[in-house]
Amino acid sequence: MLSFILWLVLLVLCWPLALLALFVYPIVWLLMLPFRLVGIGVEAVFELLRAIVMLPARILRGPVGR
């Protein structure tokens, strides 16, 4: 909602720049999409490594409810 209000303010102050931003934003979003997907994959790999490293400690600790 805040970004929409800021865009409206930009539209009032400088309408050509606001219209340019309106058309450029989807293109930039599409260009950034592969980097987001790679980031999700890298985060998943790090979580898997963390789970593998912490597994012996979790096994030795035993059940949490007891």
N, C-alpha and C positions, 0 to 999 in steps of 0.2 A: 504494500500500500504506500509506503514511504517513497519507494522508487517511482511510483506513478505520480505522486504529488510533485516530486522533484522534476519529473519529465514535464508536467504541466507548467511549472514555474519556468523551465527552460523554453517551453513553447511560447510563453508570454514574452520572455525576454529576447529570445533569438530563435524565431520559428524555423529558419533554414537549418540550423544546427540540430534542432529537435527532430525535424523530419529526417535528416541524415542519420541521426542516432537510431531512429525508428527502423530504418532500412538496413543499417549496418549490424545491429544487434543480433539478428538471426544468423547472419553470415559468420560472425565471430563465434557464436554459440556452436555452430556446426563445425568450425575449425578446431574448437577446444574439446569437442566430444571425444576424439580418440585419446587425448591426454587424460581425460577423466577416467576412461575405461582402463587405461594402463595403470593409473593410480589405484583404482579399485583392485586390480589384479595384484599389484605389488603389495598393497595392504593385506590382501588375503594370504599371500605367501608369508609375510612377516607374522601374521597371526598363527599360521600353521607351524612355523618354526618355534614360536613362543610356546605353543601347546605341546610340541614335541619335547622341548627343553624342560618344561614344567611338569611333564607327566610323571617322572619318578617321585617328585616331591608330593604330588597329589596321591599317588599310590601309597607312599609311606605314611601319609597323614591319616589315612583311613576315612571312614564315613564321617560326614560333617555333622549329622544329626546326633551322634553319640558323644 
